[in-house]
């Protein structure tokens, strides 16, 4: 029997075939922490005594969650990470204003196909879009990894998702994720790998793939992964790197196979208070007025998200009574948007543009909602109190839907604005 993609990641590292359910103690190729979990990781690491990290060249620090600093605690935590990095010669350090960790490691080609990448963030699964095993762990386990250079991992069972057809205008990778959440529900893929294949993957660019893999975490997935196809090869070629294509074996084992017809997929929205409470925007049975619209977070703030939002907002105005916040994922995305005039379109339409950071994902100092307010967001979660007051209503959508809904002041189908 052949190997699926996740098995191949383990086999590449261990130099022998592996099978679902087996547990291995291995050294990852790269690890990362940030200013949210990093301070706790450092505290646990330093409690072990005056020791050195196992390999500073394999550690990345990112300041993205609580930036720019809103509180004394957050800036003190930033100082803690800077001092620790200097003491331990950790040179891969993305400071305040660079952007969101998951986007930065892809943008700078820190992560590469075939790697095993571990980080203290649940949405580390995003990197699987690039053809690697990527997953999150807790702070204390990362402290142990800093000290020993190894981590326990179980080879997960794999759910294969076969994509057919092509994404239509106004439909994005986020909608594929919401469709799968409707099928599997939150927790429906607990400690499973989500592997994507089929002819339809060719119509998903890297931004779509990253958004899709990102949201697999909401299904409980241990990791999500795409093959290393021409889209991936071209992504790295543009960064001056040549990589080798990688696909699963034809007889690879899968626990379950799900088929998705992209030709029939339409813009979806998750209503409060769960990412799996999913409905087609065109089939909503009543109006859902909005106080706020957000394009941001590691789920939906890449250049491609900004581009389609600008296409919708150009020549239009954000609805009176609805505020719009746009937070690009990285400095590079922000600069490209500035060069191409997208930021001018946003501001002219009445939107607010912020510095690259995690921003309103968990109401980190921006986009907080009052008790009787509602917001649509390109983020990944709409749990109770995720963005402020417990009674605030949060709707999840793709960036096109968020932009069109900002103009309408209520949730609308973006295809009517494109």
QUIGIDA-V987186 format. One record per helix or strand of 3 or more residues. SS is the DSSP state (H for helix, E for strand). FROM is the first residue (numbers start at 1). TO is the last residue. Records with the same first field share a line. If there is no record, write none. Layout:
BEGIN
SS: FROM-TO ; FROM-TO
END
This chain:
BEGIN
H: 5-14 ; 38-46 ; 56-58 ; 72-87 ; 101-107 ; 122-130 ; 139-148 ; 173-184 ; 199-203 ; 206-219 ; 230-237 ; 262-264 ; 281-283 ; 303-313 ; 331-339 ; 342-349 ; 359-362 ; 399-408 ; 414-417
E: 23-26 ; 30-34 ; 59-62 ; 92-94 ; 116-119 ; 133-136 ; 151-154 ; 157-164 ; 192-197 ; 223-226 ; 256-261 ; 268-270 ; 278-280 ; 292-295 ; 323-327 ; 352-354 ; 374-377 ; 393-396
END
